[in-house]
C-alpha cells in the first residue's frame, strides 16, 4: 500500500535505515547538516522525511511526531510498506536515574510502558519490548569512538506527559534510566515485522529538579546522538 494515508513517498524513496526524531524540525536539521544531496521525500501533515548520503551511505531521516500512537503509525508503514529494515529513534528523555546528567545519551535496551499498545498482538500480560542487539552493540562502539558512549539500560515509554501519579520514584527503584514517549511502540512494531529498532535519547531535563533545556537546544544541539545514529546507519 504505497502511498499510505500518512506517507506520500514513492517505492524506493527511503533507505534501509531511517533515523526518526520526534520533531519535524529536527529531521530537517539532520538532513541539512549531515546528508549530502538530501531530497525531501515526504511532507504529508508537515512530517518531513529526507533521503541522502552520509559518508557515501544512503540514509533517510523522518520525524515520528509525539507519542506511541504517532510513532506506531509511521514505523509500521516504513517497516511493512517501504522496505525499511532499521529505525533508530533519536529523541529526548527526562532523567529518572539521578546519576545521569543533562545532555547524557541513553540507549534503550528495553522499554517499560503504561501503554496498551502491545495488547493488539494477543499477549495476555505485561510487555517490556527490547531493542535490536546488533544496533545497540554498534551504537556503543560508535559512541566510544566519538568520545560519548551511551548509557545502556531500560527506558520508560509513557502515554502521559503531565502525569499526576508518582511513577518516577517507583521506576527509579526498578533501575529505569529515563522517561520518554515512543520507544515501546517502535520496539513492538519492529519485533512484529522482524525488523530492527533502537532508541537513542539525549537527556533534556530532570523532572525531579526542574532543570531543563529549551526547545531550540533540543532541536539543534544534540549532535553527538545524531552522529552515533548516522555512524551505524
C-alpha positions as CSV (number, residue, x, y, z in Angstrom):
1,X,0.0,0.0,0.0
2,X,2.1,2.9,-1.3
3,X,1.4,5.7,-0.8
4,X,-0.1,5.3,2.6
5,X,-2.6,7.7,4.2
6,X,0.4,9.3,6.1
7,X,3.4,9.0,3.8
8,X,3.3,10.0,0.1
9,X,6.8,8.9,-0.8
10,X,7.3,6.5,-3.7
11,X,8.6,3.0,-3.5
12,X,12.4,3.1,-3.0
13,X,12.4,6.6,-1.7
14,X,13.5,5.5,1.8
15,X,16.9,3.9,2.6
16,X,17.1,0.7,4.5
17,X,17.9,2.7,7.7
18,X,15.8,5.6,8.9
19,X,16.7,8.0,11.7
20,X,13.5,9.0,13.5
21,X,13.4,12.1,15.7
22,X,10.1,13.2,17.1
23,X,10.3,16.8,15.9
24,X,10.0,17.5,12.1
25,X,12.4,20.4,12.5
26,X,15.0,18.1,14.0
27,X,14.5,15.9,10.9
28,X,15.1,18.9,8.7
29,X,18.2,19.9,10.8
30,X,19.7,16.4,10.5
31,X,19.1,16.3,6.7
32,X,20.6,19.8,6.1
33,X,23.5,19.4,8.5
34,X,24.7,15.8,7.7
35,X,23.2,14.4,4.5
36,X,24.7,15.1,1.1
37,X,22.2,15.6,-1.7
38,X,19.2,15.3,0.7
39,X,15.9,15.1,-1.0
40,X,12.5,15.7,0.6
41,X,10.5,12.5,0.0
42,X,7.6,13.2,2.4
43,X,5.9,16.3,3.8
44,X,2.4,15.0,4.4
45,X,1.0,16.6,7.5
46,X,4.3,18.5,7.8
47,X,6.1,15.3,8.9
48,X,9.3,15.8,6.9
49,X,11.2,12.8,5.5
50,X,14.5,13.1,3.6
51,X,16.9,10.7,2.0
52,X,20.5,11.5,1.2
53,X,24.1,10.3,1.6
54,X,26.2,10.2,4.8
55,X,29.8,9.2,4.1
56,X,28.6,7.5,1.0
57,X,25.9,5.5,2.7
58,X,22.2,6.1,1.7
59,X,20.3,7.2,4.8
60,X,16.9,8.6,5.5
61,X,15.5,10.7,8.3
62,X,11.8,11.3,9.1
63,X,10.0,12.6,12.1
64,X,7.6,10.5,14.2
65,X,5.6,13.1,15.9
66,X,5.0,12.8,19.7
67,X,3.7,9.7,21.4
68,X,3.3,6.0,20.7
69,X,0.2,6.3,18.5
70,X,2.1,8.6,16.2
71,X,5.4,6.6,16.0
72,X,3.3,3.5,15.9
73,X,1.8,4.6,12.6
74,X,5.0,5.9,10.9
75,X,7.2,3.0,12.0
76,X,4.6,0.4,10.9
77,X,4.3,1.9,7.5
78,X,8.0,2.2,7.0
79,X,8.7,-1.3,8.1
80,X,5.8,-3.0,6.4
81,X,5.3,-1.0,3.2
82,X,8.5,0.8,2.4
83,X,11.1,-2.0,3.0
84,X,12.8,-0.2,5.8
85,X,15.0,-2.6,7.9
86,X,16.2,-0.4,10.7
87,X,14.7,2.6,12.6
88,X,16.8,4.5,15.0
89,X,14.9,6.9,17.2
90,X,16.9,10.0,18.0
91,X,14.9,11.7,20.7
92,X,14.9,13.3,24.1
93,X,14.1,12.0,27.5
94,X,13.7,13.1,31.1
95,X,16.2,11.6,33.6
96,X,15.0,9.2,36.3
97,X,18.4,7.9,37.3
98,X,19.9,10.8,39.2
99,X,23.4,9.7,38.4
100,X,22.8,10.9,34.8
101,X,23.3,14.5,33.7
102,X,21.5,16.7,31.2
103,X,23.0,16.1,27.7
104,X,24.0,12.5,28.5
105,X,22.9,9.9,25.9
106,X,21.0,6.8,26.9
107,X,20.4,3.7,24.8
108,X,17.1,1.9,25.4
109,X,17.8,-1.8,25.9
110,X,14.2,-2.3,26.8
111,X,11.1,-0.1,27.3
112,X,8.7,-0.3,30.2
113,X,5.4,1.3,29.4
114,X,2.0,2.2,30.7
115,X,0.5,1.9,27.2
116,X,-1.9,-0.8,26.0
117,X,-0.2,-0.7,22.5
118,X,1.1,-4.3,22.9
119,X,-2.4,-5.8,23.6
120,X,-3.1,-5.9,19.9
121,X,-0.7,-8.8,19.5
122,X,-2.8,-11.0,21.7
123,X,-0.4,-11.5,24.6
124,X,-2.2,-11.7,27.9
125,X,0.3,-10.0,30.2
126,X,2.7,-7.1,30.5
127,X,5.4,-6.5,27.9
128,X,8.7,-4.6,28.0
129,X,10.0,-4.9,24.4
130,X,13.7,-4.9,23.7
131,X,15.9,-3.1,21.1
132,X,18.0,-4.8,18.4
133,X,21.2,-6.2,19.9
134,X,23.1,-5.5,16.6
135,X,22.1,-1.8,16.6
136,X,22.8,-1.5,20.3
137,X,26.3,-3.0,20.0
138,X,27.1,-0.8,17.0
139,X,25.9,2.3,18.9
140,X,28.0,1.5,21.9
141,X,31.1,1.0,19.7
142,X,30.4,4.2,17.7
143,X,29.8,6.2,20.8
144,X,33.1,5.1,22.3
145,X,35.0,6.1,19.1
146,X,33.2,9.5,19.2
147,X,34.0,10.0,22.9
148,X,30.4,9.9,24.0
149,X,29.5,6.4,24.9
150,X,25.7,6.0,25.6
151,X,24.5,4.7,28.9
152,X,22.5,1.4,28.2
153,X,19.5,0.4,30.2
154,X,15.7,0.5,30.5
155,X,13.6,3.4,29.3
156,X,10.0,4.1,30.4
157,X,7.7,5.0,27.5
158,X,4.7,6.9,28.9
159,X,1.4,7.7,27.3
160,X,1.1,10.7,29.7
161,X,3.3,13.8,29.6
162,X,1.7,15.6,32.6
163,X,1.4,12.5,34.8
164,X,-0.1,13.1,38.2
165,X,0.9,9.7,39.5
166,X,4.3,9.2,41.3
167,X,5.6,6.8,38.7
168,X,9.1,8.4,38.6
169,X,10.1,7.3,42.1
170,X,8.8,3.8,41.6
171,X,10.7,3.4,38.3
172,X,13.9,4.8,39.9
173,X,13.7,1.9,42.3
174,X,13.5,-0.5,39.4
175,X,16.6,0.9,37.7
176,X,14.9,2.7,34.8
177,X,17.2,5.3,33.3
178,X,14.8,7.8,31.8
179,X,11.2,8.6,30.6
180,X,10.2,9.3,27.0
181,X,7.1,8.6,24.9
182,X,7.9,6.5,21.9
183,X,10.3,3.6,22.2
184,X,8.0,0.8,23.3
185,X,5.7,1.2,20.3
186,X,8.7,1.3,18.0
187,X,10.2,-1.8,19.5
188,X,7.0,-3.7,19.3
189,X,6.4,-2.8,15.7
190,X,10.0,-3.8,14.9
191,X,9.6,-7.2,16.6
192,X,6.3,-7.9,14.9
193,X,7.8,-7.1,11.5
194,X,11.0,-8.9,12.1
195,X,13.0,-5.7,11.7
196,X,15.5,-3.7,13.9
197,X,15.0,-0.7,16.2
198,X,16.9,1.3,18.7
199,X,16.1,4.3,20.8
200,X,18.9,6.8,21.4
201,X,17.8,9.6,23.7
202,X,19.6,12.7,25.0
203,X,18.7,13.7,28.5
204,X,16.9,17.1,28.1
205,X,15.5,17.6,31.5
206,X,15.3,16.4,35.1
207,X,11.7,16.1,36.3
208,X,12.8,16.0,39.9
209,X,14.8,19.2,40.0
210,X,13.2,21.2,37.2
211,X,16.5,21.5,35.2
212,X,15.6,21.6,31.5
213,X,16.9,22.7,28.1
214,X,14.8,24.9,25.9
215,X,13.1,23.9,22.6
216,X,15.8,25.3,20.4
217,X,18.6,23.3,22.2
218,X,16.5,20.1,21.8
219,X,16.1,20.8,18.1
220,X,19.7,21.6,17.1
221,X,22.2,20.8,19.9
222,X,22.1,17.1,20.4
223,X,24.5,16.4,17.6
224,X,26.5,13.6,19.3
225,X,23.4,11.4,19.4
226,X,22.7,12.2,15.8
227,X,26.3,11.3,14.8
228,X,26.2,8.0,16.6
229,X,23.0,7.1,14.8
230,X,24.4,8.2,11.4
231,X,27.6,6.1,12.0
232,X,25.6,2.9,12.5
233,X,23.0,3.6,9.8
